[in-house]
């Protein structure tokens, strides 16, 4: 893989004269004063945006004595060594000029990327040609401030392009949970990684935000070459030889390590890939934001359908291969803002790094407006089918009458079809307060809209009933008992008696590695045209030792009305609230000053915790630091670690602290630090 080592200067684009030259180009410099404050590249003297004026200053060894013509050519560093764009300017009387000062405006469709800048100067009445190649490359980015650029966004450019911190939403549909994330696009080597990912894209396609975004997401997790991507993912709880995904709170250490090693960093999950995509796209000037979809149908054999199987006794069957269908608790993708002339839209486009269609890595960009309007056939492809399946799948509850080793020999009867259990809520951070979420579900689907599936998957089974059931769980922190409330409503003029069962399982947010820890029976009666509720208790002793990443539990409820044999189903994720973590440190430090942070955690559980790690991450400090607490943390005891860092860049920053151990993950807190000169 190529590296940013200094290359010899390319040959001049025009031949030199063999005659002696009395005047030479002594120095030349490109500069720009617009739009890229804070972005830097190790080898580039200039980072600018297309459509912005670029100033060329040339100083000669002696004054030029006649009229002149200046030619400035940009030659791509990656890709064919051909002129991407050439500018010419002439002066009629150059007599006595020691130098030339020119202002050049890069076109709004200029290809983004890294360039060598080649200069040639010709004078009237002489065949002599003065040539010079700048020793430092020029980086050209998209310009979201320019109305003629396809990524122009009129409002909130500070939030969607310039902001280097933000929130990625996880949790569940009933309680979205914020994760503070440092995008860190101004940190060393992050811009270099973004430019590296453009090396395989043809120069002419770098004019298009669509092709650039596609090139970026296809190389974060390439399925055809897993050893060449930025990140390796693991969704099954096995993280040997790598970093636990819950330890990441920033794109910076991942991108910096990738820049050094040029091999995938282990391990990440969907929110990690989304955070990296936001960093790389914002670096290149494409407005973007992370978006979270709750209850997506991610793992299905057939698009548009999720099969859930249960035994006659009411036990949920986790996996009947080869149909191992799962609804995840949530999935994070990214929206980027751009103009799409082929579908006549300007707005948000969905891209998904961690979902693939066969050998093609990633999904999108897909205009969100097209996803909302299922009747739009202008942009019909496999990407849309995959996303629509996540959001609109029907859930089929099937009773297994006879079980065999293979799916082809299963004998099942269809018990019920539900069309509102997938894509239940889609959110992103609010502009006014990023720690608050905004519901954007209606941008993807119409309210109360039925599942969109292909004709072969249509299931015309009306579900008539005179009773209904909903399930709610109380939100409690890890270590406390939780309440499950089963709400029953009758529209019948007759008494109804309900018998049911609740299965509780500890699971990953993807539904992998389910471990059933409790089975609770219940029964109750509902008076005619009335409501009732049944409250069940799940104790911490029942679930605590089974917890997995992010403390997710999954509850499956099945019930039956004795009088009518009507079946009721509900299935939902529940996330225990994380335990509190404390971080203490000074509010203000000077550049170069050492600062000590103390991170502490109290164990309120009845069991000991092992292999504890404390982690600190913030811009303005050195890179992410991790300290291990090497003793068992007994019940009702506290553990603490001191981490010393150094203020490096002036500004106001969010300091992120987190704690991980074998039994608990996903414990975070934050504080504010001001670094002064």
Secondary structure as UniProt FT lines:
FT   STRAND          25..31
FT   TURN            37..38
FT   TURN            42..43
FT   STRAND          44..49
FT   TURN            50..51
FT   STRAND          53..64
FT   STRAND          68..76
FT   STRAND          83..91
FT   TURN            95..96
FT   STRAND          97..105
FT   TURN            108..109
FT   STRAND          113..123
FT   TURN            124..125
FT   STRAND          129..133
FT   STRAND          137..141
FT   TURN            144..145
FT   TURN            147..148
FT   TURN            150..151
FT   HELIX           158..162
FT   STRAND          165..171
FT   STRAND          176..182
FT   TURN            185..186
FT   TURN            188..189
FT   HELIX           190..196
FT   TURN            197..200
FT   HELIX           203..207
FT   HELIX           209..218
FT   TURN            219..220
FT   TURN            223..224
FT   TURN            226..227
FT   STRAND          231..233
FT   TURN            240..241
FT   HELIX           245..247
FT   HELIX           252..261
FT   STRAND          265..268
FT   HELIX           270..284
FT   STRAND          288..294
FT   STRAND          297..299
FT   TURN            303..304
FT   STRAND          305..311
FT   TURN            312..313
FT   STRAND          316..317
FT   TURN            321..322
FT   STRAND          326..327
FT   STRAND          330..340
FT   HELIX           341..343
FT   STRAND          345..352
FT   TURN            353..354
FT   TURN            358..359
FT   STRAND          363..367
FT   HELIX           368..372
FT   TURN            374..375
FT   TURN            378..379
FT   HELIX           382..392
FT   STRAND          394..402
FT   HELIX           407..409
FT   STRAND          411..418
FT   STRAND          425..429
FT   TURN            434..435
FT   STRAND          437..439
FT   HELIX           441..443
FT   TURN            447..448
FT   HELIX           455..457
FT   STRAND          467..473
FT   TURN            478..479
FT   STRAND          482..490
FT   STRAND          496..507
FT   TURN            509..510
FT   TURN            512..513
FT   STRAND          515..526
FT   TURN            528..529
FT   STRAND          531..538
FT   HELIX           540..543
FT   HELIX           544..546
FT   HELIX           549..551
FT   STRAND          552..561
FT   TURN            562..564
FT   STRAND          567..575
FT   STRAND          582..584
FT   STRAND          588..590
FT   TURN            591..592
FT   STRAND          594..602
FT   STRAND          612..617
FT   TURN            619..620
FT   STRAND          625..629
FT   TURN            635..636
FT   STRAND          638..646
FT   STRAND          651..660
FT   STRAND          667..676
//
